[in-house]
């Protein structure tokens, strides 16, 4: 027989603070109530729900405002990744994953959870790609990712001259 409890904090998959939810008695008795995530739903505690709902509305408005501000900043940001690829090929040897994007965002000063980045599969193609970042339930940002070839490395003059003549690279002498 389910028990009604009032949530004090948001619990993923169950509800937000100030919600009255029905859960199994053992879950309420052994986890939610001892960890102070919920309180039993009695007549006295139901009166406190109004105060919790007011706090929740203020917090959600602040989070939404912050997410919209961050979405504007991320929309202007362009991340550049350099991946090795074969000559003249559009496919690269490596790939760009959620983790790589999070690392670049941290370098740019943004701390975003990798689970919020909506990347269905790793990016392997060269060029520009648009990635969605889910910041809040109603707020999403479009992030531009550019994947480039590495700049060609120039060989040292002695090696470059020997290769241009068709010769072999000079060998280092053993001392």
N, C-alpha and C positions, 0 to 999 in steps of 0.2 A: 504494500500500500504506500503510494508516494507521499512525501512530506513537502510542504510548501516552505521555501526559504526566500529571504530577501538578499539579493547579491549586494555586496559592499564594493566590489571591484569588477571590472570586465573580465569575464572568463570566456575564452574562445570556444565556440561551439555550444555555449550554454546561455549566455546573455550578458547584458551590460549592467553597470551599477544601477541600483534602485529597481531592478526588475524582480518581480515575484515569479519564481519558477518552481516546478514540481520535480523533485529528484528522489532517488531511492534513499531510504532512511540511513543505510550504512554510509553512503557517499556524503550525506550531510553530517552525520555524527562523527565520522572518522577523518574527513578531509576538509570540507568547506568551513564548518564552524570552528574547529581547532586552529586552522590557519587564518582565521578572521577574514575569510573571503565572503562569508554569508552569516546571516543571523536568522533564527527561527521566525517565521511569519506569524506573529501574534497581533492582537489588537493594538497593543502599545507600539510595537515596531512598525506596524503599517502606517502609523502617524508620522514616523520619522522618514518614510519613503518620500514625502514631498520635499524635504530638505535635501535628500540625496539626489532627487531628480533635478532640483535647481542647480546643484553643484555640477551634475553631469552635463546639463545644457551649457553652462559657462565653459566647462572644459572642452566640450566638443566644438563650440564656436571658436575657441582659441586655437584648437588643433586644425580646424578647417582653414582659418585665416593663415596660419603658419604654413600649411600645405600649399595653399594657393600662391603664397609668396615664394616658396621654394620651387614650385612648378614654373613660375616665371623666370627664375634664375637658371634652372636646368634647361629650359627651352632655348636659351641663348648660348648654352655651353656646347662645345664641339670637342669630342674626345678623339685623339688620333692614336692609332695602334700601328706598329710596323711589324709585319710578318714576313718571314722568308718565303720566297716562291721561286719556281723555276723561271728561266728566261722566257719572256713572251707569253707566260701563262697567266690566266686570270684566277686560278686557284692557288691558295697558299698552302704551305706545309703545316702550319700551325692553325690555331683558331682562337677566336675571342669568346670567352664565356662570361657568365654572370660574375664570377669571382674576379676576372680581369677588369671588368667594368667597375666593380666596387673599389678595387685597388686604385684605379685612376681617379675615381670620384673622391676618395679619401685624400689623394695627393692634391686635388683641387680644393679641398676643404669642406667636402660634403660627406656626412656620415649617413649612408643609406643601407638598409638591410638588403642582402642579395635576393631575398625572397620577393621583394617588391619590384624587382626588375623582370619584366615580361619578355623573356627571350626563350622562344620555343626550342630552338636548336642553336648550337654554336655557330658563329659567323666565320665562314671560311673564304668567302669571296672578297676580292679587292673592291674598293670603292666606298661610296657613302651608304649608310644603313640607318634606319630610324628605329629606335627602341623605345617602348613605352615603359614608364616607371609609375607604378601605382602608389601614390603618396597617401591617399585617404580614400574612403568609399566613393566619393564623387569627384576626386581630383586625380588627374593623370597628367604626367609631363612627357613630352616627346623629346628624346635625347638623340643627338646626331653622333653617330660613330663613323669614323673614317678609317679604312684599312688600306695601308700603302705598302709599296715595295720598300726595302731598305735602300738608302742612298748607296750608289756603287762605290766600293772601296778602291782607292788608287794604290797600286803596287809601288813599293819603293823604286827609285830611279834605276838602280842596278838591275833589278829583276825585270822591270818593265822594258828596258832597252834590250836585254837578252832575249826575252820572249818575242819582242817585235821583230828581231832578226831571224827568228825561227830556231834559235838555239835553246839550250836548256838553262834552267836556273843555275847560277853559280853555287857550288857546294861549299859549305863551311869547312875550313880545314881544322883537323883535330890537333890540339896542342900537346 
